[in-house]
Amino acid sequence: MRQVSPICDTSPSAGYAVPRQPAVGVTQRFGSKLRFLRKSKSMTQLQMAIYLGIDRSYISDLERGRKSISLPMMEVVALGFGLSLSDLLRDI
């Protein structure tokens, strides 16, 4: 029997490695971290939106894992919270 990698399905029917979905997706984990950072600064979504210059509904969607964040926007968030990108992504 062929062994399957825990993160990829390399079955012959797939023809290539197909990433498996983790139990909790990276967008949800990033959203949780974003919510934690925002609340640790005692900010509302509106205050954070004004401070970072982004839409409040976008922050809401990020926090709920409904939208993914782009790398340039991730840098805006990291700099806004005084973090490096690696610190922002740590433990996600």
MODELLER restraints for C-alpha pairs under 7 A, 6 or more apart:
rsr = mdl.restraints
at = mdl.atoms
rsr.add(forms.Gaussian(group=physical.xy_distance, feature=features.Distance(at['CA:4:A'], at['CA:10:A']), mean=6.73, stdev=0.5))
rsr.add(forms.Gaussian(group=physical.xy_distance, feature=features.Distance(at['CA:7:A'], at['CA:19:A']), mean=5.74, stdev=0.5))
rsr.add(forms.Gaussian(group=physical.xy_distance, feature=features.Distance(at['CA:7:A'], at['CA:20:A']), mean=5.26, stdev=0.5))
rsr.add(forms.Gaussian(group=physical.xy_distance, feature=features.Distance(at['CA:8:A'], at['CA:17:A']), mean=5.56, stdev=0.5))
rsr.add(forms.Gaussian(group=physical.xy_distance, feature=features.Distance(at['CA:8:A'], at['CA:18:A']), mean=5.21, stdev=0.5))
rsr.add(forms.Gaussian(group=physical.xy_distance, feature=features.Distance(at['CA:8:A'], at['CA:19:A']), mean=4.42, stdev=0.5))
rsr.add(forms.Gaussian(group=physical.xy_distance, feature=features.Distance(at['CA:8:A'], at['CA:20:A']), mean=5.42, stdev=0.5))
rsr.add(forms.Gaussian(group=physical.xy_distance, feature=features.Distance(at['CA:9:A'], at['CA:17:A']), mean=5.42, stdev=0.5))
rsr.add(forms.Gaussian(group=physical.xy_distance, feature=features.Distance(at['CA:9:A'], at['CA:18:A']), mean=5.03, stdev=0.5))
rsr.add(forms.Gaussian(group=physical.xy_distance, feature=features.Distance(at['CA:9:A'], at['CA:19:A']), mean=6.42, stdev=0.5))
rsr.add(forms.Gaussian(group=physical.xy_distance, feature=features.Distance(at['CA:9:A'], at['CA:20:A']), mean=6.75, stdev=0.5))
rsr.add(forms.Gaussian(group=physical.xy_distance, feature=features.Distance(at['CA:10:A'], at['CA:16:A']), mean=5.73, stdev=0.5))
rsr.add(forms.Gaussian(group=physical.xy_distance, feature=features.Distance(at['CA:10:A'], at['CA:17:A']), mean=4.56, stdev=0.5))
rsr.add(forms.Gaussian(group=physical.xy_distance, feature=features.Distance(at['CA:10:A'], at['CA:18:A']), mean=6.52, stdev=0.5))
rsr.add(forms.Gaussian(group=physical.xy_distance, feature=features.Distance(at['CA:26:A'], at['CA:92:A']), mean=6.81, stdev=0.5))
rsr.add(forms.Gaussian(group=physical.xy_distance, feature=features.Distance(at['CA:27:A'], at['CA:65:A']), mean=4.83, stdev=0.5))
rsr.add(forms.Gaussian(group=physical.xy_distance, feature=features.Distance(at['CA:27:A'], at['CA:68:A']), mean=5.75, stdev=0.5))
rsr.add(forms.Gaussian(group=physical.xy_distance, feature=features.Distance(at['CA:28:A'], at['CA:64:A']), mean=6.37, stdev=0.5))
rsr.add(forms.Gaussian(group=physical.xy_distance, feature=features.Distance(at['CA:28:A'], at['CA:65:A']), mean=4.18, stdev=0.5))
rsr.add(forms.Gaussian(group=physical.xy_distance, feature=features.Distance(at['CA:29:A'], at['CA:92:A']), mean=5.66, stdev=0.5))
rsr.add(forms.Gaussian(group=physical.xy_distance, feature=features.Distance(at['CA:30:A'], at['CA:92:A']), mean=6.20, stdev=0.5))
rsr.add(forms.Gaussian(group=physical.xy_distance, feature=features.Distance(at['CA:31:A'], at['CA:62:A']), mean=5.16, stdev=0.5))
rsr.add(forms.Gaussian(group=physical.xy_distance, feature=features.Distance(at['CA:31:A'], at['CA:63:A']), mean=3.65, stdev=0.5))
rsr.add(forms.Gaussian(group=physical.xy_distance, feature=features.Distance(at['CA:31:A'], at['CA:64:A']), mean=5.84, stdev=0.5))
rsr.add(forms.Gaussian(group=physical.xy_distance, feature=features.Distance(at['CA:31:A'], at['CA:65:A']), mean=5.48, stdev=0.5))
rsr.add(forms.Gaussian(group=physical.xy_distance, feature=features.Distance(at['CA:32:A'], at['CA:63:A']), mean=5.87, stdev=0.5))
rsr.add(forms.Gaussian(group=physical.xy_distance, feature=features.Distance(at['CA:34:A'], at['CA:63:A']), mean=6.20, stdev=0.5))
rsr.add(forms.Gaussian(group=physical.xy_distance, feature=features.Distance(at['CA:35:A'], at['CA:63:A']), mean=5.78, stdev=0.5))
rsr.add(forms.Gaussian(group=physical.xy_distance, feature=features.Distance(at['CA:45:A'], at['CA:56:A']), mean=5.78, stdev=0.5))
rsr.add(forms.Gaussian(group=physical.xy_distance, feature=features.Distance(at['CA:45:A'], at['CA:59:A']), mean=6.62, stdev=0.5))
rsr.add(forms.Gaussian(group=physical.xy_distance, feature=features.Distance(at['CA:46:A'], at['CA:56:A']), mean=5.43, stdev=0.5))
rsr.add(forms.Gaussian(group=physical.xy_distance, feature=features.Distance(at['CA:49:A'], at['CA:55:A']), mean=5.52, stdev=0.5))
rsr.add(forms.Gaussian(group=physical.xy_distance, feature=features.Distance(at['CA:49:A'], at['CA:56:A']), mean=5.05, stdev=0.5))
rsr.add(forms.Gaussian(group=physical.xy_distance, feature=features.Distance(at['CA:52:A'], at['CA:77:A']), mean=6.98, stdev=0.5))
rsr.add(forms.Gaussian(group=physical.xy_distance, feature=features.Distance(at['CA:52:A'], at['CA:80:A']), mean=6.38, stdev=0.5))
rsr.add(forms.Gaussian(group=physical.xy_distance, feature=features.Distance(at['CA:61:A'], at['CA:67:A']), mean=5.53, stdev=0.5))
rsr.add(forms.Gaussian(group=physical.xy_distance, feature=features.Distance(at['CA:62:A'], at['CA:68:A']), mean=6.47, stdev=0.5))
rsr.add(forms.Gaussian(group=physical.xy_distance, feature=features.Distance(at['CA:75:A'], at['CA:85:A']), mean=6.31, stdev=0.5))
rsr.add(forms.Gaussian(group=physical.xy_distance, feature=features.Distance(at['CA:78:A'], at['CA:84:A']), mean=5.78, stdev=0.5))
rsr.add(forms.Gaussian(group=physical.xy_distance, feature=features.Distance(at['CA:78:A'], at['CA:85:A']), mean=5.82, stdev=0.5))
rsr.add(forms.Gaussian(group=physical.xy_distance, feature=features.Distance(at['CA:78:A'], at['CA:88:A']), mean=5.99, stdev=0.5))
